[in-house]
Amino acid sequence: MNVLHFINAFFSDSAHWHGYDGIPRRLLEHIQYSLMALGIAAAIGLPVGLLTGHTGRGGNALAFLATAARALPSFGLLVLMFVLLGLGLLPVMIPLVVLAVPPILVTTYEAMRSVDPSPVDAARGMGMHEAKILFQVEVPVALPLILSGLRSAAIQIVSTATIAAYVSLGGLGRYIVDGLYQRNYEKVVGGATLVAVMALVTLGLFWTVNRVAVSPGVRRSG
């Protein structure tokens, strides 16, 4: 049996479309985990990246912290958090947030440092407050790169949130973990397919946000 047959068998089975283990419920759980982790990571990474990028200070420290965080294996961190904290959502959120903060943090910092200093100096010369310079001059220009960092983090979270199933939570990883345990490979392939589709949809959403939020002039200059 090839992969396409497994995919067809999984999605054509009506049992997979309703109930506690149905695709709509598992998809909603996966989206909830992903949005929560991305929101927490953005709340940490964006302010720090904007501030350090605006001031030009702390770049080396950011690079060190990002490298250290990226070196941590998500599954290994999940197991450690499970041992320390037990069952629950927190042991899942910690590795997902640790995974997502570095791309947001580093990309935001680099985006701010890539802004042409001329309009920034002109704004300071006009007596504009630093907060207004940050949000009215620098962020609009840096927004495409900032969004790319958020997009990268979102894709990594969507792909890795399957680890929630290893600590008895839900999400699309439930199909992969249960399918492997049951040797039900159509369920494994179906779950992996759903994760891949969700990642593609995430890419499409960020493309749409980029088209809507970034000014045409900034897009052309980029």
NUMI-854860 format. One line per 5 residues: their letters; for each residue x, y, z of N, C-alpha, C, O. Coordinates in steps of 0.02 Angstrom, whole numbers, plus 32768, in hexadecimal, padded with zeros to 4 digits. Layout:
// NUMI-854860
a	X/Y/Z/X/Y/Z/X/Y/Z/X/Y/Z ~ ...
END
This chain:
// NUMI-854860
mnvlh	802A/7FC4/8000/8000/8000/8000/802C/803E/8000/8059/8045/8029 ~ 801F/806D/7FD2/8048/80A8/7FD0/802A/80E0/7FFB/7FF4/80D8/8018 ~ 804E/8117/7FFF/803A/814F/802A/7FF7/816B/8015/7FCD/817B/8040 ~ 7FEC/8173/7FD4/7FAD/818F/7FBC/7F71/8164/7FD1/7F3B/817D/7FE0 ~ 7F7C/8123/7FD1/7F46/80F6/7FE7/7F37/80FF/8031/7EFD/8101/8045
finaf	7F6C/8107/8059/7F62/8113/80A1/7F3C/8154/80AC/7F0F/8158/80D5 ~ 7F4F/8188/8086/7F2E/81CA/808D/7EE4/81C4/807B/7EB9/81DD/809F ~ 7ED7/81A3/8043/7E91/819B/802D/7E68/8173/8060/7E2F/8183/806E ~ 7E86/813E/807A/7E63/8114/80AB/7E54/813A/80EA/7E1E/8132/8108 ~ 7E83/8164/8100/7E7A/818A/813E/7E42/81BD/8137/7E15/81C1/8161
fsdsa	7E45/81E5/8101/7E15/821C/80FA/7DD0/8204/80E2/7D9F/8228/80EC ~ 7DCC/81CB/80C4/7D8B/81B1/80AD/7D66/818B/80E3/7D2C/8179/80DB ~ 7D88/817E/811B/7D68/815A/8153/7D3E/818C/817B/7D5A/81B9/819B ~ 7CFD/8185/817B/7CD1/81B4/819D/7CDD/81B6/81E8/7CCD/81E8/8209 ~ 7CF9/8180/8204/7D06/817E/824C/7D39/81B3/8261/7D3C/81C6/829B
hwhgy	7D62/81C9/8231/7D95/81FA/8241/7D7C/8242/823F/7DA2/8271/824A ~ 7D3C/824B/8231/7D22/828F/8228/7CF1/82A4/825F/7CD5/82DB/825B ~ 7CE7/827B/8291/7CBC/828F/82C8/7CD2/826C/8307/7CFA/823D/8305 ~ 7CB9/8283/833F/7CC9/8264/837F/7D07/8283/83A0/7D24/82B2/8386 ~ 7D18/8266/83D9/7D50/8280/8401/7D92/827F/83DB/7DBB/82AC/83E3
dgipr	7D9C/824C/83B1/7DDA/8245/838C/7DD3/825B/8343/7DFC/8249/8319 ~ 7D9F/8282/8335/7D93/8298/82F0/7DC3/82CF/82DB/7DDF/82F2/8304 ~ 7DCB/82D5/829A/7DF9/8306/827E/7DE8/834E/8294/7E16/8372/82A7 ~ 7DA8/8364/8293/7D9A/83A9/82A8/7DB2/83B7/82EF/7DCF/83EC/82FC ~ 7DA6/8389/831D/7DBA/8394/8363/7E06/8395/8369/7E22/83C1/838A
rlleh	7E28/8365/834A/7E71/8362/834F/7E91/839F/832D/7EC3/83B9/8345 ~ 7E74/83B5/82F7/7E8D/83F0/82D4/7E85/842E/8300/7EB3/8457/8304 ~ 7E4C/8435/8320/7E41/846E/834C/7E72/846E/8387/7E8C/84A2/8399 ~ 7E7E/8433/83A3/7EAE/842E/83DA/7EF4/8443/83C3/7F17/8468/83E6 ~ 7F08/842D/8387/7F49/843D/836D/7F4F/8489/8361/7F83/84A7/8370
iqysl	7F1B/84A6/8347/7F1B/84EF/833B/7F20/8514/837E/7F44/8546/8382 ~ 7EFD/84FD/83B0/7EFF/851E/83F2/7F45/851B/840F/7F5E/854E/8428 ~ 7F65/84E1/840E/7FA9/84DB/8428/7FD8/8509/8402/8002/852C/841F ~ 7FD1/850A/83BF/7FFF/8531/8395/7FF6/857C/83A1/8028/85A0/83A7 ~ 7FB8/8593/83A4/7FAC/85DA/83AF/7FC3/85F0/83F4/7FDF/8627/83FB
malgi	7FB9/85C6/8425/7FCF/85D7/8469/801B/85DD/846C/8035/860D/8488 ~ 803D/85AD/844F/8087/85AE/8451/80A2/85E9/8429/80D1/860B/843E ~ 8084/85F7/83EE/809B/862F/83C5/808E/8671/83E9/80B8/869E/83E6 ~ 8054/8677/840A/8045/86B5/842E/8076/86C2/8466/808D/86FA/846F ~ 8087/868E/848C/80B7/8696/84C3/80FC/86A7/84A8/811E/86D3/84C2
aaaig	8111/8683/8473/8153/8690/8456/8157/86D6/8439/818A/86F8/8441 ~ 8122/86ED/8419/8121/8731/83FD/8123/8765/8434/8144/8799/842E ~ 8100/8757/846B/80FF/8786/84A4/8144/878D/84C3/8154/87C0/84E1 ~ 816D/8759/84BD/81B2/875B/84D7/81E2/8777/84A2/8208/87A5/84B1 ~ 81DF/875B/8466/8211/876B/8433/820A/87AF/8413/823C/87D1/8407
lpvgl	81CC/87C5/8405/81C3/8804/83E2/81DB/8841/840B/8201/8869/83F1 ~ 81C5/8849/844A/81DC/8884/8470/8228/8886/8478/8247/88BB/8471 ~ 8246/884C/8488/828E/884B/8491/82B2/885A/8450/82E3/8880/844F ~ 829B/883C/8419/82BA/8848/83D8/82B3/8890/83C2/82E2/88AE/83A7 ~ 8278/88AD/83CC/826D/88F3/83B9/8299/8922/83E2/82B7/8950/83C7
ltght	829C/8916/8423/82C3/8943/844F/830D/893F/8440/832F/8972/843A ~ 8327/8901/843C/836F/88FA/842F/8381/8911/83E8/83B6/892D/83DD ~ 8354/8906/83B9/8361/891D/8375/835F/8969/8370/8387/8987/834C ~ 8332/8987/8395/832C/89D0/8395/8369/89F1/83B5/8383/8A23/839B ~ 8381/89D5/83EC/83BA/89F3/8410/83FD/89DB/83F3/8430/89FD/83FD
grggn	83FD/89A2/83D1/843C/8988/83B6/8466/8965/83EB/84A0/8957/83DF ~ 8449/8958/8424/846E/8938/845A/8453/88F2/8467/8417/88E5/8461 ~ 8480/88C5/847A/846D/8882/848C/846B/8850/8454/8453/8818/845D ~ 8485/8862/841A/8484/8835/83E1/84AA/87F5/83ED/8493/87BF/83DA ~ 84E4/87F9/840C/850D/87BE/8419/84EA/878F/844B/84EB/8752/8444
alafl	84CC/87AE/847E/84A8/8785/84B0/846D/8761/848F/8460/8727/849F ~ 844A/8784/8462/8411/8764/8440/8428/8729/8416/8409/86F4/8416 ~ 845F/8732/83F2/847A/86FC/83C9/848C/86C0/83F3/8480/8687/83DF ~ 84AA/86CD/842D/84BE/8696/845A/8481/8671/8474/847E/8633/8472 ~ 844F/8697/848C/8412/8678/84A7/83EC/8651/8471/83D2/861B/847E
ataar	83E9/866E/8435/83C5/864C/83FE/83E8/860A/83EC/83C7/85D8/83E0 ~ 842A/860C/83E9/844F/85CF/83D9/8446/859A/840E/843E/855F/83FE ~ 8446/85AF/844D/843D/8580/8484/83F7/8562/8483/83EF/8526/848D ~ 83C5/858B/8475/837F/8572/8473/8375/8542/8439/8352/8510/8440 ~ 8393/8552/8400/838B/8526/83C6/83AD/84E3/83D0/839A/84B2/83B0
alpsf	83DE/84E1/83FC/8402/84A2/8408/83DA/8472/8434/83EA/8437/8438 ~ 83A5/848B/8455/837D/8460/8481/834D/8436/8457/8325/8451/8431 ~ 834F/83F4/845F/831F/83CA/843B/82DA/83D0/8459/82D1/83C9/8496 ~ 82A8/83DD/842F/8264/83E9/8448/8248/83AC/846D/8229/83B3/84A2 ~ 8253/8371/8451/8238/8335/8471/825A/8328/84B3/823A/8315/84E4
gllvl	829D/8331/84B5/82C1/8328/84F3/82AA/8358/8529/82A4/8346/8563 ~ 829E/8397/8515/8286/83C9/8544/823F/83B7/855C/822E/83C2/8596 ~ 8217/839D/852E/81D3/8387/8541/81D6/8351/8577/81B2/8355/85A9 ~ 8201/8320/856D/8208/82EA/859E/821F/8305/85E2/8205/82F1/8616 ~ 824F/8333/85E0/8268/8351/861E/8231/8377/8642/8229/8370/867F
mfvll	820B/839F/861D/81D4/83C6/863B/819E/8398/8656/817F/83A6/8689 ~ 8192/8361/8633/8160/8330/864A/8175/8311/868D/814D/8308/86BA ~ 81B5/8301/8692/81CF/82E4/86D0/81CA/8316/8709/81B8/8304/8742 ~ 81D9/8355/86FA/81DA/8389/872E/8194/83A2/8740/8185/83AF/877A ~ 8168/83A8/870D/8128/83C9/8717/80EC/839A/8713/80B5/83AC/8729
glgll	80F6/835E/86F9/80BF/8330/86F2/8095/833D/86B4/80A9/8363/8688 ~ 805A/831E/86B2/802E/8326/8678/8010/836D/8677/800B/838E/86AB ~ 7FFD/8383/863C/7FDF/83C5/8635/7FF8/83E9/85F7/8022/83CF/85D2 ~ 7FDF/8425/85EE/7FF0/844C/85B3/8034/846E/85BA/8057/8479/8588 ~ 8048/8480/85F7/8086/84A5/8602/80C4/8480/85E8/80EE/849F/85C8
pvmip	80CB/843E/85F5/8106/841B/85DB/810A/841C/858E/8140/8414/8572 ~ 80D1/8425/856D/80D1/842A/8524/80E2/8470/850D/8107/8479/84DD ~ 80C6/84A2/852F/80D1/84E8/851B/811A/84FC/8521/8133/8521/84F7 ~ 813C/84E4/8555/8181/84FA/8560/81AE/84E9/8524/81CF/8516/850A ~ 81B1/84AA/850D/81DD/849C/84D3/81C6/84BF/8493/81F0/84D2/846B
lvvla	8185/84C8/848A/816D/84EA/844E/8181/8534/844F/8196/854F/841C ~ 817B/8553/8489/818F/859A/848E/81DA/85A1/8487/81F2/85CF/8465 ~ 8200/8574/84A6/8249/8576/84A0/825E/856D/8456/828E/858C/8440 ~ 8239/8545/8432/8247/853B/83EB/8237/8579/83C2/825B/8589/8393 ~ 8202/859D/83D4/81E9/85D4/83AB/8209/8618/83BA/820B/8643/838E
vppil	8221/8622/83F7/823B/8663/8409/8279/8677/83DF/827C/86B0/83C8 ~ 82AA/864B/83D5/82E6/8660/83B0/82DA/867D/836B/82F4/86B3/835D ~ 82B2/865D/833E/82A8/867D/82FD/8285/86C0/8301/8294/86ED/82DA ~ 8255/86C7/8330/8233/8707/8338/8263/873C/8352/8266/8773/8337 ~ 8288/872A/8384/82B6/8759/83A5/82ED/8770/8376/82F8/87AC/836D
vttye	8310/8741/8358/8349/8752/832E/8333/8776/82EE/8352/87A8/82DA ~ 82FE/875E/82CF/82E7/877E/8291/82CD/87C5/829E/82D9/87F2/8276 ~ 82AB/87CF/82D6/8293/8812/82E7/82CE/8841/82F3/82CE/887A/82DC ~ 8300/8829/8316/833C/8851/8322/835E/8864/82E0/836E/889E/82D4 ~ 8367/8832/82B5/8388/883E/8274/835E/886C/8248/8379/8896/8223
amrsv	831C/8865/824C/82F0/8890/8224/82F7/88D9/823A/82FA/8906/8210 ~ 82FB/88E4/827B/8302/8929/8294/8346/8946/8281/834B/8981/8271 ~ 837A/891D/8283/83BD/8936/8273/83C6/8942/8228/83F3/8966/8213 ~ 839A/8924/81FF/839F/892D/81B6/837C/896C/819E/8382/897D/8163 ~ 8358/898E/81CA/8334/89CB/81B6/8367/8A02/81A5/8398/8A0C/81C8
dpspv	835B/8A25/816E/8386/8A5D/8159/8388/8A91/8191/8354/8AA9/81A7 ~ 83C4/8AA2/81A9/83C9/8AD2/81E1/83B6/8B1A/81CF/83AA/8B42/81FC ~ 83B4/8B2A/818F/83A6/8B70/817C/8363/8B89/8195/8361/8BBD/81B5 ~ 832B/8B65/8187/82EB/8B7E/81A1/82E7/8B7D/81ED/82C4/8BA6/820C ~ 830C/8B4F/820C/830D/8B4C/8256/8330/8B8A/8271/8317/8BAA/82A0
daarg	836A/8B9B/8254/838E/8BD8/826A/8365/8C17/825D/8365/8C45/8285 ~ 8342/8C18/8224/8317/8C52/8215/82DF/8C59/8247/82CF/8C90/825C ~ 82C2/8C21/825B/828C/8C23/828D/82A6/8C3B/82D0/8284/8C62/82F2 ~ 82E2/8C26/82E3/82FF/8C3E/8321/830E/8C89/831C/8305/8CAE/834C ~ 8326/8C9E/82E2/8335/8CE4/82D8/82F7/8D10/82DE/82FC/8D4B/82F0
mgmhe	82BD/8CF4/82CE/827E/8D19/82D3/8262/8D17/831A/822E/8D34/8328 ~ 8285/8CF4/8347/826F/8CF1/838C/823B/8CBC/839A/8219/8CBE/83CD ~ 8234/8C8B/836D/8203/8C56/8377/8218/8C29/83B1/8253/8C1A/83B9 ~ 81E7/8C15/83DA/81F4/8BEA/8413/820C/8BA5/83FB/81F9/8B8E/83C5 ~ 8237/8B85/8424/8254/8B45/8410/821E/8B10/8402/8226/8AE7/83D5
akilf	81E9/8B10/842A/81B4/8ADF/841E/8193/8AEA/83DB/8182/8AB9/83B8 ~ 8189/8B29/83C7/816B/8B37/8386/819B/8B25/834E/8186/8B0D/8319 ~ 81DB/8B31/8358/820D/8B1D/8326/820A/8AD1/831C/820D/8AB9/82E3 ~ 8205/8AAD/8353/8203/8A64/8350/81C7/8A4B/8328/81CE/8A23/82FA ~ 818B/8A63/833B/814E/8A47/831F/8136/8A69/82DF/8110/8A4B/82B9
qvevp	814B/8AA7/82D4/8133/8ACA/8298/8167/8ACD/8260/8155/8AD8/8226 ~ 81A7/8AC4/8271/81DB/8AC9/823E/81FC/8A85/8232/8200/8A6F/81F8 ~ 8212/8A64/8267/8239/8A27/825F/820E/89E9/8253/821B/89C3/8224 ~ 81DB/89DE/827C/81B2/89A1/8276/8191/899A/8232/8193/8963/8216 ~ 8173/89CF/8215/8154/89C5/81D2/8185/89AE/819E/8173/8987/8171
valpl	81C4/89C5/81A2/81F7/89AF/8171/820F/8969/8180/821C/8941/8153 ~ 8215/8959/81C1/822F/8917/81D5/81FA/88E0/81D4/820A/88A6/81DC ~ 81BA/88F3/81CA/8183/88C4/81D1/8189/8885/81A6/817A/884F/81BF ~ 819F/8889/8166/81A5/884A/8140/81D2/8817/8160/81C2/87DC/8162 ~ 820C/882D/8179/823A/87FE/819A/821E/87E6/81DD/8226/87AC/81EF
ilsgl	81FD/8812/8201/81DE/87FE/8241/81AA/87C8/8234/81A7/8796/8259 ~ 8181/87D1/8201/814F/879E/81F0/8170/875D/81DA/8154/8727/81E7 ~ 81A9/8761/81BA/81CB/8723/81A5/81E3/86FC/81E2/81E2/86BE/81E1 ~ 81F8/871F/8217/820B/86FD/8255/81CF/86DC/8276/81D4/86A3/828E ~ 8197/86FF/8277/8159/86E2/8293/8142/86A6/826A/812B/8674/8285
rsaai	8149/86AC/8228/8135/8675/81FC/8160/8637/8209/8146/85FF/820D ~ 81A1/8641/820E/81CD/8609/821B/81BD/85E8/825E/81BC/85AA/8263 ~ 81B0/8611/8291/819E/85F6/82D3/815C/85D0/82CF/8156/859A/82ED ~ 812B/85EB/82AB/80EA/85CB/82A6/80EF/8587/8284/80D0/8556/829A ~ 8116/8583/824F/811F/8544/822B/8140/8510/8259/812B/84D6/825A
qivst	8172/8525/827E/8194/84F6/82AB/8165/84DE/82E2/8167/84A4/82F5 ~ 813C/850B/82FC/810D/84F8/8330/80D9/84C6/8315/80CC/8493/8334 ~ 80BC/84D7/82DC/8089/84AB/82BE/80A6/8465/82B3/8084/8433/82BF ~ 80E3/8462/829B/8102/8421/828C/8115/83FB/82CB/8116/83BD/82CB ~ 8125/841F/8301/813F/83FF/833D/8109/83F4/8372/8114/83CE/83A1
atiaa	80D0/8415/836C/809B/840E/839E/8080/83C7/83A2/805A/83B7/83CF ~ 8094/839D/8374/8081/8355/8377/809C/8334/83B6/8083/8300/83CB ~ 80D0/8352/83D6/80ED/8334/8412/80BB/8334/844C/80C4/8310/847D ~ 8087/835E/8447/8055/835F/847C/8036/831A/8488/8023/830A/84C0 ~ 8031/82F3/8453/8012/82B1/8459/803C/8282/8485/8022/8252/84A0
yvslg	807D/8290/848B/80A8/8264/84B3/809C/826B/84FD/80B0/8240/8524 ~ 807B/82A1/8512/806A/82A9/8559/801E/82A8/8562/8002/82CA/858D ~ 7FFE/8280/8538/7FB6/8271/853F/7F89/82AC/852F/7F4E/82AC/8543 ~ 7FA1/82DF/850B/7F75/8314/84F4/7F5D/8303/84AE/7F6C/82CE/8493 ~ 7F37/8331/848F/7F1A/8324/844E/7F42/8342/8415/7F80/8341/8417
glgry	7F1F/835C/83E4/7F3F/8377/83A9/7F4A/8342/8374/7F3A/8307/837D ~ 7F64/8357/833C/7F6F/8329/8303/7FA3/82F4/8312/7FA3/82BF/82F3 ~ 7FCF/8301/8341/8001/82CF/8354/7FE1/8291/8371/8001/825C/8373 ~ 7FA3/8296/8389/7F7F/825D/83A4/7F7A/8225/8370/7F82/81EA/8380 ~ 7F6E/8238/8330/7F69/8206/82FB/7FAC/81E3/82F0/7FAF/81A7/82E4
ivdgl	7FE2/820A/82F3/8024/81ED/82E6/8039/81BE/831E/804F/8187/8312 ~ 8031/81D6/835C/8046/81AD/8396/801A/816F/839C/8033/8137/83A4 ~ 7FD8/8179/8399/7FAB/813F/839F/7FB3/810F/8364/7FB0/80D2/836C ~ 7FBD/812C/8328/7FC5/8102/82ED/8003/80D6/82F1/8001/809C/82DE ~ 803A/80F2/830B/8077/80CB/8313/806D/8094/8347/8084/805C/833E
yqrny	804C/80A5/837D/8040/8074/83B2/8013/803B/8399/801E/8001/83A9 ~ 7FE1/804D/8371/7FB1/801B/8357/7FC9/7FFB/8316/7FA8/7FCD/82FC ~ 8001/8012/82FC/8019/7FFD/82BA/7FE6/800A/8283/7FDE/7FE4/8253 ~ 7FC2/8041/828D/7F90/8057/825E/7FAF/808F/8233/7FAC/80CA/8244 ~ 7FCE/807B/81FC/7FF7/80AA/81D7/7FCE/80DC/81AE/7FE7/8112/819C
ekvvg	7F90/80CC/81A0/7F66/80FD/817E/7F58/8138/81AD/7F51/8171/8197 ~ 7F52/8129/81EE/7F49/815E/821F/7F88/8189/8226/7F84/81C6/822C ~ 7FC2/8168/8225/8002/818C/8228/800A/81BB/81ED/8019/81F6/81F5 ~ 7FFF/81A1/81B1/8006/81C8/8174/7FD1/81FF/8172/7FE0/8238/815D ~ 7F94/81EF/8187/7F5F/8222/8188/7F70/825B/81B6/7F65/8295/81A5
gatlv	7F8A/824C/81F2/7F9D/8280/8221/7FD5/82AB/8207/7FD4/82E8/820D ~ 8008/828A/81E9/8040/82B0/81CC/8029/82DD/8193/8042/8315/818B ~ 7FF9/82C4/816B/7FDE/82EC/8134/7FBA/832A/814E/7FC1/8360/8132 ~ 7F93/8321/8183/7F70/835A/81A1/7FA0/838E/81BB/7F94/83CA/81B3 ~ 7FD6/8378/81DA/8009/83A8/81F3/8029/83CD/81B9/8033/840A/81BD
avmal	8039/83AA/8182/8057/83CA/8148/8027/83FD/8129/803B/8434/8116 ~ 7FE7/83EA/8125/7FB5/8419/8109/7FAE/8456/8135/7FA8/848E/811C ~ 7FAF/844C/8176/7FA9/8483/81A5/7FE5/84B2/819F/7FDE/84EF/81A4 ~ 8020/8496/8194/805B/84C0/8189/8055/84EA/814A/8067/8524/8149 ~ 803B/84CC/8115/8031/84F0/80D6/7FFD/8528/80DE/8005/855E/80C3
vtlgl	7FC8/8519/8103/7F95/854C/8110/7FB3/8586/8138/7FA3/85C0/812D ~ 7FDE/8575/8168/8000/85A9/818F/802A/85D6/8162/802B/8613/816B ~ 804E/85B8/8133/8074/85DF/8103/8047/860E/80DC/8057/8649/80D1 ~ 800E/85F4/80C6/7FDE/861D/80A1/7FC3/8657/80CA/7FBA/868E/80B0 ~ 7FB5/864A/810A/7F9C/867F/8135/7FCF/86B7/813E/7FBD/86F2/813C
fwtvn	800E/86A4/8147/8041/86D8/814F/804E/86FD/810E/805D/8739/810F ~ 8047/86DB/80D6/804D/86FE/8095/8016/8733/8090/8022/876B/8079 ~ 7FD9/8720/80A5/7FA1/874F/80A2/7FAC/878A/80D1/7FA0/87C3/80BF ~ 7FC3/877C/810E/7FD1/87B2/813E/8006/87E1/8123/8001/881E/812A ~ 8039/87C4/8103/806E/87ED/80E6/8053/881C/80B0/8067/8856/80AB
rvavs	8026/8801/8087/8008/882A/8051/7FDC/8862/806D/7FD8/8898/804F ~ 7FBB/8854/80A5/7F8D/8885/80C1/7FB1/88B8/80ED/7FA2/88F3/80EA ~ 7FE0/88A0/8117/7FFD/88CB/814B/8039/88F4/8133/8045/892A/814C ~ 805E/88DA/8102/809B/88FC/80EB/8088/892C/80B2/8066/8919/8083 ~ 80A0/8969/80B7/8090/899B/8084/80B0/8987/8041/80E6/896A/8041
pgvrr	8090/8997/8009/80AA/8984/7FC7/80F1/899F/7FBB/811A/897D/7F9C ~ 80FF/89DB/7FD4/8142/89F7/7FCA/8178/89CF/7FEC/81AE/89C6/7FD0 ~ 816A/89B6/8028/819A/898C/804D/81A3/894A/8029/81DB/8931/8024 ~ 816C/892C/8010/8171/88ED/7FEC/819B/88F4/7FAE/81C4/88C8/7F9F ~ 8192/892B/7F89/81B9/8935/7F4B/8203/893F/7F5A/822E/8926/7F37
sg	8211/8965/7F8F/8258/8972/7FA0/827A/8934/7FB9/82B7/892D/7FB4 ~ 8250/8905/7FD6/826D/88C6/7FEF/827A/8896/7FB8/8292/885E/7FC4
END
